[in-house]
Amino acid sequence: MSSSEKDVRLSVGDAELTVSPAHGCRISSLRIGGTELLRQGERYGCFPMVPWCGRMENGQFRNGGVLHRMPLTAPPHAIHGTGRDTAWRTARETGTEASFYYDLAEPWPYPGRVTQTFELAEDSLTLAFGIETYGDSFPAQAGWHPWFRRNLGGEDVRIDFDAAWQEERGEDHLPTGRRIPPLDGPWDDAFGMPDGVEVTLTWPEQLELTVKSRTEWVVVYDEQAEAVCVEPQSGPPNGLNTEPRYVTPIEPLEIATTWSWRTL
């Protein structure tokens, strides 16, 4: 492992963050007051979803008249992009901030660069993505897939949010295109928040953590016993096909999220 691929640790106050650039630039650990908030394991922590989020129908998308096929990583679909399976390079680290990047490559058909930054404060963590093209414009998405531990040693976490709509989910796990009033959980669903994402996780008598982003999309997944996921992202699942947002030579795709917390 080269020096650029070593884990990077940031700390301030009683907050400690570990990023693993060699393992998809995922957050492998977030500890507050010595308590680990993220489910541990090589598939977990918090991984980047880039250059697309969630499931891509049949692993296919179009850019104009050109059809592209991605590996079927969640058959019959492709899921969560390629960034989580890529070794990233460390660009900068200061003890409380760090930035990383990788260059888009096969199987993604367009050249470009993805940058991810982390900024840790005593009571918050801000994550940001940038996707830029080295040539042609292309559709892309970016987002984060954290696995928050359901239980930190007390009562199970409570998830609170107020969405404008829920994307109706078909039997193929893809949005049907219909927007419906938000349903009660359990969820593996995309929600729309046109005024910005805001979801609060409360571990009673322990910790409250709020996920915010200026983007309007979030996927909430709580069908697993060990963890819950709150995933701010720049578009809905299968969005490269249904609501494409293009990265152009003069307009990169930029998205950020801030997690803020307080002890209870």
C-alpha positions in Angstrom: 0.0 0.0 0.0 1.5 3.3 -1.0 1.6 6.3 1.3 -1.2 7.9 -0.7 -3.5 4.9 0.2 -3.0 4.8 4.0 -6.0 5.5 6.1 -6.4 9.1 7.0 -7.6 10.0 10.5 -9.1 13.4 11.5 -9.9 14.5 15.0 -11.2 17.5 16.9 -12.6 17.6 20.4 -14.1 14.2 21.1 -14.9 13.5 17.4 -12.7 11.1 15.4 -13.0 10.2 11.7 -11.2 7.6 9.7 -11.3 7.6 5.9 -9.9 4.6 3.8 -8.9 5.9 0.4 -7.6 2.5 -0.7 -11.1 1.0 0.0 -13.3 3.2 -2.0 -12.7 6.4 0.0 -15.3 5.3 2.5 -15.6 6.5 6.1 -14.5 3.4 8.0 -15.1 4.9 11.4 -16.9 7.9 13.0 -16.5 8.0 16.8 -18.2 10.6 19.0 -17.0 10.5 22.6 -15.5 7.1 22.0 -18.8 5.6 20.6 -18.7 4.2 17.1 -21.6 5.5 15.1 -21.1 3.4 11.9 -21.6 -0.3 11.3 -18.2 -1.9 11.0 -17.1 -4.2 8.1 -15.6 -3.8 4.7 -19.1 -3.3 3.0 -20.3 -0.7 5.6 -19.1 2.5 7.2 -20.1 5.2 4.8 -19.3 4.7 1.1 -19.5 7.1 -1.8 -22.2 6.6 -4.5 -20.6 8.0 -7.7 -21.0 8.4 -10.7 -24.5 7.2 -10.0 -26.7 6.4 -7.0 -28.8 3.4 -6.2 -30.0 1.0 -8.9 -29.6 1.7 -12.6 -32.2 -0.2 -14.6 -30.7 -3.3 -16.3 -27.2 -1.6 -15.9 -27.9 0.7 -18.9 -28.1 4.4 -19.5 -28.0 6.7 -22.6 -26.0 9.8 -23.3 -27.8 11.2 -26.3 -28.2 8.4 -28.8 -25.4 6.3 -27.3 -26.3 3.3 -25.1 -23.8 2.3 -22.3 -23.8 -0.8 -20.2 -22.5 -1.1 -16.7 -21.7 -4.4 -14.9 -24.7 -5.9 -13.2 -23.6 -5.5 -9.6 -27.1 -6.1 -8.2 -28.7 -8.3 -11.0 -30.6 -7.4 -13.0 -29.4 -3.9 -12.2 -26.1 -2.0 -11.6 -26.0 -0.3 -8.2 -24.2 2.5 -6.4 -21.6 3.5 -9.0 -17.9 2.6 -9.3 -16.3 4.9 -6.7 -16.7 2.5 -3.8 -14.7 -0.2 -5.6 -11.9 2.2 -6.6 -8.6 3.2 -4.9 -8.6 7.0 -4.4 -5.6 9.2 -3.9 -5.1 11.6 -1.0 -4.7 15.2 -2.2 -4.5 16.9 1.2 -4.9 16.4 4.9 -4.5 18.8 7.8 -5.7 16.9 10.8 -9.3 18.3 10.6 -9.8 18.4 6.8 -8.9 16.1 4.0 -9.5 15.7 0.3 -9.2 12.8 -2.1 -9.7 12.1 -5.8 -9.8 9.4 -8.5 -10.0 9.6 -12.2 -13.0 8.0 -13.9 -12.1 4.9 -15.8 -13.5 1.6 -17.2 -16.2 0.5 -16.9 -17.4 4.1 -16.8 -17.2 5.3 -20.4 -16.2 9.0 -19.9 -13.0 10.5 -18.7 -13.2 12.8 -15.7 -12.3 13.3 -12.1 -14.2 12.8 -8.9 -13.1 14.7 -5.7 -14.4 14.1 -2.2 -13.7 16.3 0.8 -14.1 15.9 4.5 -14.2 18.7 7.1 -14.5 17.7 10.7 -15.6 20.0 13.5 -16.4 19.3 17.2 -20.1 18.9 16.5 -20.3 18.4 12.7 -18.9 16.7 9.7 -19.2 18.2 6.2 -18.8 16.0 3.1 -18.6 17.3 -0.4 -18.3 15.8 -3.9 -17.2 17.3 -7.2 -17.4 15.5 -10.6 -15.8 17.2 -13.6 -15.4 16.0 -17.2 -12.1 15.9 -19.1 -14.0 15.8 -22.4 -17.6 15.1 -23.4 -20.6 16.0 -21.2 -22.2 13.0 -19.5 -25.0 12.3 -17.0 -23.9 11.6 -13.4 -25.0 11.5 -9.8 -23.3 11.6 -6.5 -24.3 10.8 -2.9 -23.4 9.1 0.3 -24.4 5.7 1.8 -23.8 5.7 5.5 -24.6 2.7 7.7 -25.5 4.1 11.1 -25.7 1.6 13.9 -29.3 1.0 14.9 -28.3 0.6 18.6 -25.5 2.4 20.4 -26.0 0.5 23.7 -29.3 2.0 24.8 -32.6 2.3 22.9 -32.8 1.8 19.1 -32.5 4.8 16.9 -35.5 6.8 15.8 -35.7 8.3 12.3 -37.6 11.6 11.8 -38.1 13.5 8.6 -40.8 15.4 6.7 -40.8 14.6 3.0 -42.9 16.3 0.3 -43.3 12.9 -1.5 -42.1 9.4 -1.8 -41.1 7.8 -5.0 -43.4 4.8 -5.6 -41.3 1.7 -5.7 -42.0 -1.1 -8.2 -41.4 -4.8 -7.7 -38.1 -4.3 -9.5 -37.0 -1.9 -6.6 -37.0 1.0 -9.1 -39.1 4.2 -8.9 -42.2 3.8 -11.1 -42.3 7.6 -11.9 -45.3 8.2 -9.6 -44.9 10.4 -6.6 -47.0 9.3 -3.6 -47.6 10.6 0.0 -44.9 9.3 2.2 -45.7 5.9 3.7 -44.7 4.5 7.1 -41.6 2.4 7.3 -39.8 0.1 7.1 -38.3 1.8 4.1 -36.0 1.1 1.2 -37.3 4.2 -0.6 -36.5 7.5 -2.1 -38.0 10.7 -0.8 -38.2 14.2 -2.2 -37.4 17.3 -0.1 -37.5 20.3 -2.5 -36.4 22.7 0.3 -33.3 20.5 1.1 -32.8 17.2 2.8 -33.1 17.1 6.6 -33.3 13.8 8.5 -32.8 13.5 12.3 -31.5 10.3 13.9 -32.1 10.1 17.7 -30.6 7.5 20.0 -32.7 8.3 23.1 -30.7 9.7 26.1 -27.5 9.3 24.0 -27.1 11.3 20.8 -29.0 13.2 18.2 -27.6 13.5 14.7 -29.1 15.5 11.8 -28.3 14.9 8.1 -28.7 18.0 6.0 -28.1 18.7 2.3 -29.2 21.3 -0.2 -30.0 18.5 -2.6 -33.6 17.4 -2.7 -33.3 13.6 -2.7 -32.7 11.2 0.1 -33.0 7.4 0.3 -33.9 5.9 3.7 -33.2 2.2 4.3 -34.0 0.6 7.6 -34.9 -3.0 6.7 -31.8 -4.4 8.4 -31.5 -5.3 12.1 -28.0 -3.9 12.6 -28.1 -0.5 10.9 -30.1 2.2 9.2 -29.1 4.3 6.1 -29.9 7.9 5.3 -28.5 8.7 1.9 -28.5 12.2 0.5 -28.0 12.1 -3.2 -28.2 14.4 -6.3 -31.0 12.5 -8.0 -33.4 9.6 -7.5 -32.5 5.9 -8.1 -32.2 5.2 -11.8 -31.9 8.9 -12.2 -29.4 8.7 -15.1 -32.3 7.4 -17.1 -35.2 9.4 -15.7 -33.8 12.7 -14.5 -30.3 13.1 -16.0 -28.1 15.9 -14.6 -25.2 16.5 -17.0 -21.6 17.2 -16.1 -20.3 19.6 -18.7 -16.9 21.2 -19.3 -18.1 24.4 -17.7 -20.4 23.0 -15.0 -19.2 20.2 -12.7 -21.6 18.3 -10.5 -21.2 19.5 -6.9 -23.1 18.3 -3.8 -22.5 18.5 -0.1 -24.0 17.2 3.1 -23.5 18.1 6.8 -24.0 15.8 9.7 -24.4 17.7 13.0 -24.8 16.1 16.4 -25.3 16.8 20.0 -25.3 14.5 23.1 -28.5 14.0 25.0 
